Amino acid sequence: MVDVAKEKDPEQLRRIAQTALSEVQRQAQVIASMGAELDRLRGHGGATQEALALLERLKKAEEKTAAPSRKSPSKGKKKKRARSGPAPQPELEVETRRYELDEADGVCTSCGGALREFEGQTDDSEMVDVVEVSYRLVKVQRQKYVCDCGGCVETALGPERAAPGSRYSLDFAVKAVVDKYCDHLPLERQTRILKRHGLKVTSQTLWKQLEVLARDLQPVYEALRAHVILQPVMGLDQTSWKRLSDKKRTPFQMWCLTSPGVVIHAIEDDKSKATFFKLLGEDYEGTVVCDAMSTHISAARGSPRLQLAACWAHVHRKFAESADDHPEAQRGVDFIRRLYELDAESVRDDGAVDMAARAEVRAIRSKAVLTEMHTWLKDLEVLTSTSFGAAARYAFGNWPNLVRFAGDARIPLDNNATERGIRGPVVGRKNHYGSKSKRGTEVASIFYSLIETAKLNDLNPAAYLRDAVLAARRGQTLLPTSV
């Protein structure tokens, strides 16, 4: 008796499969004969059809086994195949829909008899479907209650609204906020979409819903901002934001402040030193990771408790861009790559950073790389008018701020977290261009801050904003982060 599980010869396995297939065919004839006799006794032909269907599935399975393998036996350990196929959708609501034959199709194509259900047998698959957003006018009836004594009348609580007495629900207002500040749909575009769904509303009406919720969430925004300013290390960046009411004037400036798990946006009139201290406070004590803009450098000179840390990603970008024309610039790229590799050694399997290990690596091994790179920069002979020379001059000129990270494990190598935090508003700027009024900048600052922080903490922005508004109306502050 051959042990099929241990047999390695493909030809022998093929012969075994063919023998098994012949036996299945012989048994099929026997079962078909017995099924026909059973049908005669029952008075219908269902048993035979079911038996033959079962045999057909067995036959196909055996034929697959009998097919000779054209692949040579594998040598050594097989490589793990990359995952393919449909992605799992654990967060989607599951709905089962049953589809049946029309009466006209319920006829056997062989004998013309009526088909009956094959009990317990269905052809199952999955399909991702869409349910369109719908809007409706809800007639709210709040029941009144009265005591027989005539001294008391109570009315049942009604649904949550955008504002007390508003015609629009809280969910409607939250959706308008998320559509604009998360999915970047201007209010005028939203009104056109709403019109297609049968709802006539103006962009001014939508703006009123946004402004009301911004007032509710102002304390949450202020609490987040206060948290960032208390951190010993923060990231800072800014970008322009158009004044739609007066395009001849210089644009607003959107400032972005970050700390682990928090993103704060503040749209101000300019990017001056005065605005820098307006946001951080005159007494800020800590390290600000930022680019080498003159405003930042001037602010650091005027505050002995504040120090700057430069971004290595900026330096890397300059050397990498010049490497095509100046191959020697690749050495600068390699130095920076080594700094990142050393930092990566202190990242644990769960993604958290071992700060003690990082501090030790930076104090010894990273400093050694920095010393080597500084010597290389100092001895370079390259024209400053070239892209390579400009990269070297930028690195050498900002060296004290670039090496700041080596003495503090909390300082990141770059300011990429802040640049990622500002990406959402930049995409929004491409769609709705800017703000018409100062109040518009304040509302945008609040919602961009709360939405980007919620996203950073894996929260659903719409669900968070709704909960935060309800908490604010109870006098509570619900932050979109655990810090």
C-alpha positions in Angstrom: 0.0 0.0 0.0 1.5 3.3 -1.1 1.6 6.2 1.4 0.3 9.1 -0.7 1.4 11.7 1.9 5.0 10.6 1.7 5.2 9.8 -2.1 7.4 12.3 -4.0 7.4 10.9 -7.5 4.9 12.9 -9.7 4.4 10.0 -12.1 3.5 7.6 -9.3 1.1 10.1 -7.8 -0.5 10.5 -11.3 -1.1 6.8 -11.6 -2.6 6.7 -8.0 -5.0 9.5 -8.9 -6.0 7.9 -12.2 -6.8 4.7 -10.3 -8.9 6.6 -7.8 -10.7 8.4 -10.6 -11.7 5.1 -12.3 -13.0 3.9 -8.9 -15.1 7.1 -8.5 -16.6 6.6 -12.0 -17.5 3.0 -11.2 -19.1 4.0 -8.0 -21.0 6.7 -9.9 -22.6 4.1 -12.1 -23.6 2.1 -9.1 -25.0 5.1 -7.3 -26.8 6.3 -10.4 -28.5 2.9 -10.8 -29.5 2.9 -7.1 -30.7 6.5 -7.4 -32.9 5.6 -10.4 -34.5 2.7 -8.4 -35.1 5.1 -5.5 -36.6 7.7 -7.8 -39.0 5.0 -9.1 -40.1 4.2 -5.6 -40.4 7.9 -4.6 -42.1 9.0 -7.8 -39.7 11.9 -8.7 -36.1 12.3 -10.0 -34.6 14.6 -7.3 -32.5 12.0 -5.6 -30.6 11.1 -8.8 -29.9 14.7 -9.7 -28.6 15.4 -6.2 -26.4 12.3 -6.2 -25.0 13.1 -9.7 -24.3 16.7 -8.7 -22.3 15.4 -5.7 -20.4 12.9 -7.9 -19.6 15.7 -10.4 -17.9 17.7 -7.7 -16.0 14.6 -6.6 -14.9 13.9 -10.1 -13.6 17.5 -10.7 -11.6 17.3 -7.5 -10.0 14.0 -8.5 -9.2 15.3 -12.0 -7.3 18.2 -10.5 -5.3 15.7 -8.4 -4.7 13.5 -11.5 -3.2 16.3 -13.6 0.5 15.8 -13.9 2.7 18.5 -12.3 5.0 20.3 -14.7 6.9 22.0 -11.9 10.1 20.5 -10.7 10.3 19.5 -7.0 11.1 22.6 -5.0 14.5 22.8 -3.4 14.9 24.4 0.0 12.4 26.6 1.8 9.7 28.2 -0.4 9.3 31.9 -0.3 6.2 33.2 1.4 3.8 34.5 -1.1 2.7 38.1 -0.8 -1.0 38.5 0.2 -3.4 39.1 -2.7 -7.1 39.1 -3.2 -9.8 41.3 -1.7 -9.0 43.4 1.4 -11.0 42.5 4.5 -13.6 45.0 5.5 -14.2 44.6 9.2 -15.8 48.0 9.7 -18.5 47.7 7.0 -22.0 46.8 7.9 -22.8 43.3 6.6 -26.1 42.7 4.8 -27.3 39.4 3.3 -29.4 39.5 0.1 -31.0 36.4 -1.3 -31.6 36.1 -5.0 -34.0 33.5 -6.5 -34.9 32.4 -10.0 -37.8 34.0 -11.7 -40.8 31.8 -12.3 -40.1 31.6 -16.0 -36.5 30.4 -15.3 -37.6 27.7 -12.9 -37.8 25.0 -15.5 -35.4 22.1 -16.1 -33.5 22.5 -19.4 -33.3 18.7 -19.8 -36.9 17.4 -19.2 -39.0 20.6 -18.8 -40.0 19.8 -15.3 -40.3 22.3 -12.5 -37.1 23.1 -10.5 -37.2 22.9 -6.8 -34.8 24.4 -4.3 -31.6 22.5 -3.7 -31.9 22.5 0.1 -28.9 24.1 1.8 -27.1 24.9 -1.4 -26.4 28.5 -2.5 -23.6 30.1 -4.6 -22.1 32.6 -2.1 -19.9 35.7 -2.8 -19.2 39.2 -1.5 -20.0 42.6 -3.1 -19.2 46.1 -1.8 -22.2 48.3 -2.5 -23.0 52.0 -1.9 -26.1 53.5 -0.2 -26.5 57.1 -1.3 -26.6 59.9 1.2 -30.2 61.1 1.7 -31.7 64.2 3.3 -35.2 64.5 4.8 -37.4 67.0 6.5 -38.1 65.6 9.9 -41.4 66.7 11.6 -40.4 66.9 15.3 -43.2 66.2 17.8 -42.1 66.7 21.4 -44.7 65.2 23.6 -46.0 67.3 26.5 -46.9 65.9 29.9 -49.1 67.4 32.6 -50.0 66.6 36.1 -53.6 66.3 37.2 -52.9 68.9 39.9 -52.3 71.4 37.1 -49.1 72.6 38.6 -46.6 71.1 36.2 -46.1 70.7 32.4 -43.1 68.9 31.0 -42.0 68.5 27.4 -39.9 65.6 26.1 -36.4 66.4 25.0 -35.9 66.8 21.2 -33.1 65.9 18.8 -29.7 67.5 18.9 -29.6 70.6 16.6 -26.8 72.7 15.2 -27.8 75.4 17.6 -30.8 75.9 19.9 -33.9 76.5 17.7 -32.0 75.8 14.5 -33.8 74.2 11.6 -30.7 72.0 11.0 -29.6 68.9 13.0 -26.2 68.6 14.7 -25.3 65.8 12.3 -26.1 68.0 9.3 -23.7 70.7 10.6 -21.0 68.2 11.4 -21.2 66.8 7.9 -20.8 70.3 6.4 -17.7 70.8 8.6 -16.1 67.5 7.6 -16.9 68.0 3.9 -15.1 71.3 3.9 -12.2 70.9 6.3 -11.5 67.2 6.0 -12.6 66.4 2.4 -11.9 69.9 1.0 -15.3 70.6 -0.5 -16.0 74.4 -0.8 -19.4 75.5 0.5 -20.6 76.5 -2.9 -19.8 73.0 -4.2 -21.6 71.5 -1.2 -24.8 73.5 -2.1 -24.7 72.1 -5.6 -24.4 68.5 -4.3 -27.3 69.1 -1.8 -29.4 70.5 -4.6 -29.0 67.2 -6.5 -30.4 65.4 -3.4 -33.4 67.7 -3.4 -32.3 70.1 -0.6 -32.2 73.8 -1.4 -29.7 75.7 0.9 -27.3 78.6 0.5 -23.6 78.7 1.2 -24.3 81.4 3.8 -26.6 79.0 5.6 -23.9 76.3 5.7 -21.4 78.9 7.0 -23.7 79.7 9.9 -23.7 76.0 10.9 -19.9 76.0 10.8 -19.6 79.2 12.8 -21.9 78.0 15.5 -20.0 74.7 16.0 -16.7 76.7 16.0 -17.9 78.7 19.0 -18.8 75.5 20.8 -15.3 74.0 20.1 -13.2 77.1 20.8 -12.3 75.9 24.4 -11.2 72.6 23.0 -8.9 74.3 20.5 -7.4 76.5 23.2 -6.8 73.5 25.5 -4.9 71.7 22.7 -2.9 74.8 21.9 -2.0 75.2 25.6 -0.8 71.6 25.7 1.6 72.1 22.7 3.1 75.2 24.2 3.9 73.3 27.4 5.9 70.7 25.6 9.8 70.9 25.8 10.0 70.1 22.1 7.7 71.2 19.3 7.7 71.4 15.6 6.8 74.6 13.7 6.1 75.5 10.1 4.0 77.9 8.1 2.5 78.5 4.6 0.6 81.2 2.9 -3.2 81.5 3.0 -5.0 83.8 0.6 -7.1 86.8 1.6 -10.1 86.4 -0.7 -11.6 89.7 0.3 -8.6 91.7 -0.8 -6.2 89.8 -3.0 -3.9 92.9 -3.4 -2.8 92.6 0.3 -0.2 90.2 1.4 -1.7 86.8 2.2 -2.5 85.4 5.6 0.0 83.0 7.0 -1.1 79.6 8.3 1.2 78.5 11.2 1.4 74.9 12.3 2.6 73.8 15.7 3.0 70.1 16.5 3.9 67.8 19.4 3.5 64.0 19.6 -0.2 63.3 18.8 -1.3 66.9 18.4 -1.5 69.4 15.5 -2.4 73.0 16.0 -3.1 75.5 13.1 -3.3 79.2 13.5 -4.0 81.5 10.6 -2.4 84.9 11.3 -1.8 88.2 9.4 2.0 87.6 8.9 5.0 85.4 9.7 6.8 88.1 11.8 8.8 87.7 15.0 5.9 89.3 16.9 3.5 86.6 15.6 6.0 83.9 16.6 5.9 85.1 20.2 2.2 85.6 20.0 1.7 81.9 19.3 4.4 80.5 21.6 4.4 83.2 24.3 7.3 85.4 25.4 8.3 82.9 28.1 8.4 79.7 26.1 11.2 77.5 27.2 12.2 74.6 25.0 13.3 73.5 21.6 11.5 74.4 18.3 12.2 72.2 15.3 11.9 74.3 12.2 13.6 75.6 9.0 16.2 78.3 8.9 13.8 81.2 8.3 15.0 84.6 9.5 12.0 85.0 11.7 12.8 81.9 13.7 16.5 82.8 14.0 15.7 86.3 15.2 13.1 85.0 17.8 15.7 82.6 19.2 18.2 85.4 19.6 15.7 87.4 21.6 14.8 84.6 24.0 17.6 82.9 26.0 15.3 80.0 27.1 14.3 79.1 23.5 16.6 77.1 21.1 16.2 76.0 17.6 16.8 72.5 16.1 17.2 72.3 12.3 15.6 69.8 10.0 17.9 67.1 8.5 15.3 66.3 5.8 15.9 69.8 4.3 19.6 69.1 4.2 19.1 65.7 2.7 16.8 67.1 0.0 19.4 69.7 -1.1 22.3 67.1 -1.3 20.1 64.6 -3.1 18.9 67.1 -5.7 22.5 68.1 -6.5 23.9 64.5 -6.6 22.9 64.0 -10.3 25.2 66.8 -11.5 27.7 66.5 -8.6 28.4 62.9 -7.7 30.4 63.9 -4.6 27.2 65.3 -3.1 26.2 61.6 -2.6 28.6 61.5 0.3 26.4 64.1 2.1 23.4 61.9 1.5 25.2 58.9 2.9 26.2 60.7 6.1 22.5 61.7 6.7 21.3 58.1 5.9 23.7 56.8 8.6 22.1 59.2 11.2 18.6 57.9 10.4 19.8 54.2 10.5 21.3 54.8 14.0 18.1 56.4 15.2 16.1 53.4 13.9 18.0 51.0 16.1 16.1 52.4 19.2 12.7 51.7 17.7 11.1 48.7 19.4 8.9 46.0 17.6 5.7 47.8 18.8 6.8 51.0 17.2 7.7 52.8 20.4 11.1 54.4 20.9 13.4 53.4 23.7 14.5 56.9 24.7 17.4 55.7 26.9 18.9 53.6 24.1 18.4 56.5 21.6 20.2 59.0 24.0 23.1 56.6 24.3 23.4 56.0 20.5 23.2 59.7 19.8 25.8 60.7 22.4 28.4 58.4 21.0 27.8 56.9 17.5 25.7 59.7 16.0 28.2 62.3 17.3 31.0 60.4 15.6 29.1 60.6 12.2 28.6 64.3 12.8 32.2 64.9 13.5 33.2 63.1 10.3 30.6 65.0 8.2 31.7 68.4 9.7 35.3 67.7 8.7 34.2 66.8 5.2 32.1 70.0 4.9 34.9 72.2 6.2 37.5 70.8 3.8 35.2 70.9 0.7 36.3 73.0 -2.2 33.2 73.7 -4.3 31.7 76.8 -5.9 28.9 78.1 -3.7 27.0 79.1 -6.9 26.4 75.4 -7.7 23.6 73.3 -6.2 26.2 71.2 -4.4 27.9 74.3 -3.0 24.6 75.7 -1.9 23.7 72.5 -0.1 27.1 72.4 1.7 26.8 76.1 2.6 23.3 75.5 4.1 24.5 72.6 6.2 27.6 74.3 7.4 25.8 77.5 8.2 23.1 75.8 10.2 25.4 73.3 11.9 24.8 74.3 15.6 21.1 73.8 15.1 21.5 70.6 13.1 23.5 68.9 15.8 21.1 69.9 18.5 19.4 66.5 18.4 22.5 64.6 19.5 22.2 66.0 23.0 18.4 65.4 23.5 16.7 62.1 22.5 13.3 63.9 22.4 14.3 66.1 19.4 13.4 64.4 16.1 15.9 64.4 13.3 13.5 66.3 11.0 10.3 68.3 11.0 8.4 65.9 8.8 5.6 65.5 11.4 4.8 69.2 11.1 4.9 69.1 7.3 2.5 66.1 7.3 0.3 68.1 9.7 0.0 71.0 7.3 -0.7 68.8 4.3 -4.4 68.7 4.8 -4.9 72.5 4.8 -2.7 72.8 1.8 -4.9 70.5 -0.1 -7.9 72.5 1.1 -6.3 75.7 -0.1 -6.2 74.3 -3.6 -9.9 73.8 -3.5 -11.4 76.8 -1.6 -8.3 79.1 -2.0 -8.4 80.8 1.4 -10.6 82.9 3.6 -12.8 86.0 3.1 -12.6 87.3 6.6 -10.7 87.2 9.9 -13.4 85.1 11.4 -13.1 82.7 8.5 -9.4 82.2 9.4 -10.3 81.6 13.0 -13.0 79.0 12.2 -10.6 77.3 9.7 -7.9 77.2 12.4 -10.2 75.5 14.9 -11.5 72.8 12.6 -8.2 72.0 10.9 -6.6 71.6 14.3 -9.3 69.3 15.7 -9.7 67.3 12.5 -6.0 66.8 11.8 -5.4 65.8 15.5 -8.3 63.4 15.4 -6.9 61.7 12.2 -3.4 61.5 13.8 -5.0 59.6 16.7 -7.0 57.3 14.4 -10.4 58.8 15.3 -13.3 59.3 12.9 -13.4 63.1 12.6 -17.2 63.3 12.2 -17.8 61.1 15.2 -15.2 63.0 17.3 -16.6 66.4 16.4 -20.1 65.4 17.3 -19.0 64.0 20.7 -16.9 67.1 21.4 -19.8 69.5 20.6 -22.1 67.6 23.0 -19.4 67.5 25.7 -18.8 71.3 25.2 -22.5 72.0 25.7 -22.3 70.1 29.0 -19.3 72.3 30.0 -16.7 69.6 29.4 -13.6 69.6 27.1 -13.2 66.5 25.0 -9.7 66.4 23.4 -9.1 64.3 20.3 -6.0 62.8 21.9 -5.0 60.9 25.0 -2.3 63.3 26.0 
